[in-house]
Each structure stands twice: as structure tokens, then as C-alpha cells.
């Protein structure tokens, strides 16, 4: 049996969970997250705990058991605490600001880059160069952060661009340094 799948998920106070027609829904102070359960995987709710179960021991069911448990746990954590991802903008004249539901950035191009923010995700800007992407859905927060990083990935020679705060860059040596 999956070691991850066997773990019990504790539900914090203030979080409501529902399981209907193969869809797990968690609702809390940070928002609402729904997760479709795979065939053969079920969720049992007891008091303030959730247990993810599988109907058989087939290889496919065993493979999905831990995955579904992790996705359900992420939904519960997301609606209670939320998820964040930090980005840094490095470069002379590079900056960002939020205007309504749009993120406006100057990234060294001849035009400003405008990124519309999807529903359920918020971006905060500190000191014009530090972005904090936050939301209840872990997948959506990570996807938005990856798309913002993709607008100007870090340059391998100077390190200019948008990068994750915890990302380590190994800069390449230029033409003169190779001799």
C-alpha cells in the first residue's frame, strides 16, 4: 500500500469538505478548491480527518492512490493557509506594478509587458522588483509564476530577467573569459 496514500489528512477548523459524484471540494477562508477524483479512488470523512482509499490493488490504482491523497491534502491546505511563490526581477530599469487585475512589467523590451491575472490568483509587488504570487490552488499559483517567469527567463551570461527567489543560477563565462 502507498505510504503517502495511507497518511490521514487533518482538516483544520473553518474548512468544509464535500465529496459528491467523484469530486472533492474544500471551502475555507482563502477560497474554494475542487479536485476530481480518479476512478477507483475514494475519500472518507471522519470527524476532522480524511482518509483516501482505493477499491483494489491493481497497479494503476496503486499508482494513483498517493497522487490523489497529495492533491486532496493540497486542496485542504490551500483553502486554509494558501500557497505563495516568490519571483525576483533582476535588471537595470526592470520593474513591475499591479493595475487592477493586470500585471504591468518593464522587462527591457521596446514595449511594456501586460499579464492579465486569472481569477483566484493575486500578485503583490514589493520594491518594484519582488513579486509574490498567492492563491488557494497550488497548481494555478505555480502555473502563473511559471508564465510570468517565461516572459523574460534569466539570461545565462548576466542573470537579467525574471527568476524564482530560491532559484540558483550558474552564470556562463563570456567570450573573453574562455581564453
C-alpha positions, 0 to 999 in steps of 0.5 A, spaced: 500 500 500 502 507 498 505 510 504 503 517 502 496 514 500 495 511 507 497 518 511 490 521 514 489 528 512 487 533 518 482 538 516 483 544 520 477 548 523 473 553 518 474 548 512 468 544 509 469 538 505 464 535 500 465 529 496 459 528 491 459 524 484 467 523 484 469 530 486 472 533 492 471 540 494 474 544 500 471 551 502 475 555 507 477 562 508 482 563 502 477 560 497 474 554 494 478 548 491 475 542 487 479 536 485 476 530 481 477 524 483 480 518 479 476 512 478 477 507 483 479 512 488 475 514 494 475 519 500 472 518 507 470 523 512 471 522 519 470 527 524 476 532 522 480 527 518 480 524 511 482 518 509 483 516 501 482 509 499 482 505 493 477 499 491 483 494 489 490 493 488 491 493 481 497 497 479 494 503 476 490 504 482 496 503 486 499 508 482 494 513 483 492 512 490 498 517 493 497 522 487 490 523 489 491 523 497 497 529 495 492 533 491 486 532 496 491 534 502 493 540 497 486 542 496 485 542 504 491 546 505 490 551 500 483 553 502 486 554 509 493 557 509 494 558 501 500 557 497 505 563 495 511 563 490 516 568 490 519 571 483 525 576 483 526 581 477 533 582 476 535 588 471 537 595 470 530 599 469 526 592 470 520 593 474 513 591 475 506 594 478 499 591 479 493 595 475 487 592 477 487 585 475 493 586 470 500 585 471 504 591 468 512 589 467 518 593 464 522 587 462 527 591 457 523 590 451 521 596 446 514 595 449 511 594 456 509 587 458 501 586 460 499 579 464 492 579 465 491 575 472 486 569 472 481 569 477 483 566 484 490 568 483 493 575 486 500 578 485 503 583 490 509 587 488 514 589 493 520 594 491 518 594 484 522 588 483 519 582 488 513 579 486 509 574 490 504 570 487 498 567 492 492 563 491 488 557 494 490 552 488 497 550 488 497 548 481 494 555 478 499 559 483 505 555 480 502 555 473 502 563 473 509 564 476 511 559 471 508 564 465 510 570 468 517 567 469 517 565 461 516 572 459 523 574 460 527 567 463 534 569 466 539 570 461 545 565 462 551 570 461 548 576 466 542 573 470 537 579 467 530 577 467 525 574 471 527 568 476 524 564 482 527 567 489 530 560 491 532 559 484 540 558 483 543 560 477 550 558 474 552 564 470 556 562 463 563 565 462 563 570 456 567 570 450 573 573 453 573 569 459 574 562 455 581 564 453 
